[in-house]
Amino acid sequence: MRRTWLFIQTVLGIIFRHPVTGTSIVPILPDGRIVLVRRCDDGKWGLPGGIVNWGQDIPTTARRELAEETGLELVKIRRLVGVYSAPDRDPRIHSICILVEADVQGTIQLEDPLEISEVQAFERSTLPRQNLSHDHEQQLQDYFEGKTTVA
């Protein structure tokens, strides 16, 4: 009986006390602009992205989330920018975010009005860097500085 209880505690700990894995994308249009989404939950701008579904890898998740949130197609992942794991980086849950830079194409289109209120492409100089969700300001800073970050 004790072994069963220990097993149950371990499983519950794995399910409820471990970070969720997600991805964010720095989507680069052919003209060099960066696409951001305005989130419905906090009204702030952020990089497109989301949680890795069971059975998916990071490239598949990045492709799916980009299409779901922006209507754009992921052409190529250029590089890994960083892994962000601070327990307070997302106010909702403890999540680990894997940030990639990607070439994208297509027509910007709002696909998920329950999660995203606006999608827009920005020149680097016009990014709303003071009004970004989660830790996306740090993520973009690391991207622009050419870093590969583990934080």
ABEGO torsion letter per residue (X at the ends): XAAAAAAAAAAAAAAAABBBBBBBBBBBBAAGBBBBBBBAAAGBBBBBEEBBBBGBBAAAAAAAAAAAAAGBBBABBABBAEBBABAAABAABBBBBBBBBBBBBEBBBBABAAABABBBBBBAAABBAAABBEAAAAAAAAAAAGBBBBX
